[in-house]
Amino acid sequence: MNKVFVLTIAVVLLLTACSTKSPALEEFTAEPALLPVFVIPAVDIQHQNELLSVSIEPTQIDNNTLSIEYTLIFKDEDHPKSVVNWVYDIYRSFKYKRIADTETFFIQFQKNLSGIWQPVLVNFSNVFSGQQTFFETNVKHYSDKVPASSFTFVDNRIVIYVNTWNHMFAHFDTNPTLPKVTIDHYLLYRGTRQQVEFALTH
């Protein structure tokens, strides 16, 4: 019994260390119009799975076209079934050396006649929620490329919904009955998904 207790404490300490580690990336600033607004079910934040930061990597394709890679870093992701979540946290801590959740998508921008960058296409590659809801247990990773005209905007900033417990995205809300938290300010870093993963595990 004592050995089980000690092992459990060790695992908890390991998971805590993995989940709270901050990425050693360069802090960054960007025009507000380039930074999405995120709408997240309040229950996710109440379970301490808050959005810690966002890392972006801009790539200028030509004078009028810009592509930005966005990597969101959440403190954790909790499976709706507590026993499964416990096992899942241990699995991720050993496989990825972290329990922080990282999800990446891309937005393509074009410069309008006034010289302002405007989003034209969002590429949710392997992170699109489809119609899946927050408490579904067997969540799938879909992909979709969605024109910016399908999104809503707040102060010229595109609005992206986090619809599932493992942080799949969409341009619509699949949980209309759940209270939401809107996040329009967050820590911003410069870096690719690969750099984020390295920073979180070294």
C-alpha positions as semicolon CSV with decimal commas, in nm:
position;residue;x (nm);y (nm);z (nm)
1;M;0,000;0,000;0,000
2;N;0,284;0,239;0,088
3;K;0,453;0,174;-0,246
4;V;0,129;0,249;-0,432
5;F;0,088;0,571;-0,235
6;V;0,446;0,682;-0,309
7;L;0,404;0,598;-0,680
8;T;0,081;0,795;-0,695
9;I;0,244;1,100;-0,536
10;A;0,537;1,074;-0,778
11;V;0,302;1,062;-1,077
12;V;0,105;1,361;-0,950
13;L;0,424;1,563;-0,904
14;L;0,542;1,466;-1,251
15;L;0,213;1,570;-1,409
16;T;0,208;1,898;-1,219
17;A;0,558;1,981;-1,335
18;C;0,472;1,900;-1,697
19;S;0,149;2,099;-1,697
20;T;0,288;2,421;-1,553
21;K;0,610;2,451;-1,750
22;S;0,622;2,771;-1,955
23;P;0,766;2,774;-2,305
24;A;1,105;2,943;-2,336
25;L;1,007;3,133;-2,648
26;E;1,052;3,493;-2,758
27;E;0,764;3,715;-2,649
28;F;0,603;3,883;-2,946
29;T;0,361;4,158;-3,041
30;A;0,133;4,171;-3,343
31;E;-0,141;4,385;-3,487
32;P;-0,471;4,304;-3,311
33;A;-0,634;4,222;-3,647
34;L;-0,393;3,927;-3,680
35;L;-0,491;3,780;-3,343
36;P;-0,809;3,570;-3,320
37;V;-1,060;3,596;-3,038
38;F;-1,131;3,259;-2,876
39;V;-1,460;3,149;-2,721
40;I;-1,425;2,857;-2,479
41;P;-1,679;2,671;-2,263
42;A;-1,642;2,802;-1,907
43;V;-1,636;2,448;-1,769
44;D;-1,299;2,388;-1,939
45;I;-1,143;2,682;-1,755
46;Q;-1,311;2,579;-1,430
47;H;-1,130;2,245;-1,469
48;Q;-0,799;2,439;-1,493
49;N;-0,749;2,381;-1,864
50;E;-0,708;2,749;-1,940
51;L;-0,532;2,893;-2,243
52;L;-0,178;2,972;-2,126
53;S;-0,045;3,137;-2,441
54;V;-0,043;3,148;-2,819
55;S;0,266;3,117;-3,038
56;I;0,258;3,249;-3,393
57;E;0,489;3,212;-3,690
58;P;0,416;3,453;-3,979
59;T;0,528;3,370;-4,332
60;Q;0,505;3,641;-4,597
61;I;0,415;3,466;-4,922
62;D;0,423;3,783;-5,133
63;N;0,358;4,155;-5,086
64;N;-0,014;4,100;-5,044
65;T;-0,037;3,752;-4,893
66;L;0,054;3,643;-4,541
67;S;0,018;3,303;-4,377
68;I;0,034;3,267;-3,998
69;E;0,074;2,945;-3,802
70;Y;-0,100;2,962;-3,462
71;T;-0,012;2,718;-3,185
72;L;-0,233;2,738;-2,877
73;I;-0,097;2,612;-2,546
74;F;-0,358;2,495;-2,295
75;K;-0,260;2,398;-1,942
76;D;-0,421;2,054;-1,982
77;E;-0,710;1,870;-2,144
78;D;-0,950;1,663;-1,936
79;H;-1,137;1,363;-2,072
80;P;-1,498;1,370;-1,947
81;K;-1,452;1,036;-1,769
82;S;-1,224;1,087;-1,467
83;V;-1,067;0,740;-1,470
84;V;-0,989;0,763;-1,841
85;N;-0,850;1,112;-1,788
86;W;-0,614;0,990;-1,515
87;V;-0,473;0,721;-1,743
88;Y;-0,466;0,965;-2,036
89;D;-0,261;1,219;-1,839
90;I;-0,003;0,955;-1,750
91;Y;0,012;0,836;-2,111
92;R;0,067;1,189;-2,244
93;S;0,324;1,275;-1,978
94;F;0,541;0,984;-2,093
95;K;0,473;1,002;-2,467
96;Y;0,496;1,381;-2,507
97;K;0,685;1,467;-2,184
98;R;0,402;1,708;-2,099
99;I;0,031;1,721;-2,026
100;A;-0,008;2,072;-2,165
101;D;-0,223;2,053;-2,478
102;T;-0,095;2,212;-2,799
103;E;-0,316;2,264;-3,105
104;T;-0,220;2,432;-3,432
105;F;-0,407;2,592;-3,722
106;F;-0,325;2,838;-4,000
107;I;-0,484;3,159;-4,125
108;Q;-0,413;3,315;-4,463
109;F;-0,439;3,693;-4,489
110;Q;-0,451;3,930;-4,781
111;K;-0,379;4,302;-4,777
112;N;-0,677;4,516;-4,876
113;L;-0,666;4,843;-5,071
114;S;-0,610;5,033;-4,746
115;G;-0,303;4,824;-4,670
116;I;-0,473;4,631;-4,386
117;W;-0,431;4,256;-4,348
118;Q;-0,762;4,072;-4,364
119;P;-0,815;3,696;-4,314
120;V;-0,938;3,507;-4,619
121;L;-0,902;3,139;-4,522
122;V;-0,859;2,936;-4,203
123;N;-0,699;2,591;-4,232
124;F;-0,804;2,368;-3,942
125;S;-0,574;2,079;-4,033
126;N;-0,654;1,787;-3,798
127;V;-0,808;2,026;-3,541
128;F;-1,160;2,086;-3,678
129;S;-1,442;1,989;-3,441
130;G;-1,720;1,946;-3,691
131;Q;-2,048;1,909;-3,496
132;Q;-1,886;1,735;-3,197
133;T;-1,977;1,877;-2,857
134;F;-1,777;1,936;-2,541
135;F;-1,874;1,627;-2,341
136;E;-1,845;1,372;-2,621
137;T;-1,597;1,107;-2,512
138;N;-1,475;0,972;-2,845
139;V;-1,371;1,293;-3,017
140;K;-1,228;1,272;-3,367
141;H;-0,978;1,509;-3,529
142;Y;-1,130;1,644;-3,849
143;S;-0,980;1,881;-4,103
144;D;-1,143;2,166;-4,293
145;K;-1,049;2,483;-4,477
146;V;-1,305;2,750;-4,399
147;P;-1,335;3,085;-4,580
148;A;-1,312;3,383;-4,349
149;S;-1,653;3,499;-4,470
150;S;-1,805;3,212;-4,267
151;F;-1,672;3,352;-3,938
152;T;-1,799;3,625;-3,711
153;F;-1,570;3,914;-3,619
154;V;-1,523;4,129;-3,310
155;D;-1,341;4,458;-3,365
156;N;-1,209;4,325;-3,697
157;R;-1,073;4,013;-3,524
158;I;-1,184;3,667;-3,634
159;V;-1,372;3,464;-3,371
160;I;-1,283;3,096;-3,323
161;Y;-1,482;2,856;-3,104
162;V;-1,323;2,582;-2,894
163;N;-1,590;2,312;-2,901
164;T;-1,449;1,996;-2,745
165;W;-1,265;1,894;-2,428
166;N;-0,952;1,822;-2,632
167;H;-0,969;2,167;-2,794
168;M;-1,097;2,115;-3,147
169;F;-1,197;2,435;-3,325
170;A;-1,468;2,565;-3,557
171;H;-1,626;2,884;-3,684
172;F;-1,950;2,798;-3,502
173;D;-2,056;2,701;-3,150
174;T;-2,160;2,339;-3,094
175;N;-2,238;2,400;-2,724
176;P;-2,501;2,677;-2,722
177;T;-2,631;2,581;-2,376
178;L;-2,290;2,598;-2,205
179;P;-2,168;2,928;-2,052
180;K;-1,871;3,068;-2,239
181;V;-1,556;3,266;-2,170
182;T;-1,427;3,501;-2,440
183;I;-1,049;3,538;-2,456
184;D;-0,924;3,839;-2,648
185;H;-0,598;3,899;-2,458
186;Y;-0,331;3,634;-2,414
187;L;0,044;3,590;-2,386
188;L;0,192;3,590;-2,733
189;Y;0,514;3,421;-2,844
190;R;0,699;3,389;-3,173
191;G;0,761;3,032;-3,283
192;T;0,647;2,731;-3,484
193;R;0,468;2,425;-3,346
194;Q;0,800;2,241;-3,351
195;Q;0,966;2,515;-3,146
196;V;0,676;2,515;-2,899
197;E;0,704;2,138;-2,852
198;F;1,078;2,166;-2,794
199;A;1,034;2,449;-2,543
200;L;0,770;2,258;-2,347
201;T;0,980;1,943;-2,314
202;H;1,334;2,076;-2,256
